[in-house]
């Protein structure tokens, strides 16, 4: 299976602080790779580095390939237009606009092969029901789905979601992650960051456990479900 995205020795530091140690990553087509770890582990840093974006003055080294193209030195806008789409932890929606206005605004990018509003509403019928509703009045789960819908308008080659479960009820988390799994099963490639390891075990193809910017372990959910490093930190033990 060919890789949608590959990183080789990807490193990020802020001044003298190393936020991400050299990391090699391969995201196959139609796969869901989940990066797990606590706050400060480097999850958001990794996704932002792939997107070519940073909140601070990051120094990034290493290589990033989108299929066969080296995009390591390319701008954030170039990467987005090439199909690398990041939904940040803050959702990235406009609260004062309606659902439909949020979706329509995002269609102004130059990404070829964008999805129509009808396609997004077919994927996310609850957004269709609320298309005239102000985004700020939506529930947390609905806002997260709107953020994902905005990303899907661009028909991304790689969809990256940064901690989509934060602040949501358990049942809503299940619904969102199952929706993401369905996208993958239909052919999309997804890179997900999460602290809620239990929730992602059943939907992920591979888990990568980060700790202080370094890969502690990686493997399939079946390979890692009994790993004491994952159990002690995130899964707990049965009494």
HELIX and SHEET records of a PDB file:
HELIX    1   1 UNK A   43  UNK A   51  1                                   9    
HELIX    2   2 UNK A   76  UNK A   82  1                                   7    
HELIX    3   3 UNK A   99  UNK A  106  1                                   8    
HELIX    4   4 UNK A  117  UNK A  123  1                                   7    
HELIX    5   5 UNK A  125  UNK A  129  1                                   5    
HELIX    6   6 UNK A  135  UNK A  137  5                                   3    
HELIX    7   7 UNK A  140  UNK A  153  1                                  14    
HELIX    8   8 UNK A  170  UNK A  185  1                                  16    
HELIX    9   9 UNK A  197  UNK A  200  1                                   4    
HELIX   10  10 UNK A  221  UNK A  224  1                                   4    
HELIX   11  11 UNK A  228  UNK A  230  1                                   3    
HELIX   12  12 UNK A  231  UNK A  235  3                                   5    
SHEET    1   A 4 UNK A  17  UNK A  28  0                                        
SHEET    2   A 4 UNK A   3  UNK A  14 -1                                        
SHEET    3   A 4 UNK A  59  UNK A  66 -1                                        
SHEET    4   A 4 UNK A  69  UNK A  70 -1                                        
SHEET    1   B 6 UNK A  84  UNK A  87  0                                        
SHEET    2   B 6 UNK A 158  UNK A 162  1                                        
SHEET    3   B 6 UNK A 189  UNK A 194  1                                        
SHEET    4   B 6 UNK A  32  UNK A  36  1                                        
SHEET    5   B 6 UNK A 206  UNK A 211  1                                        
SHEET    6   B 6 UNK A 214  UNK A 219 -1                                        
END                                                                             
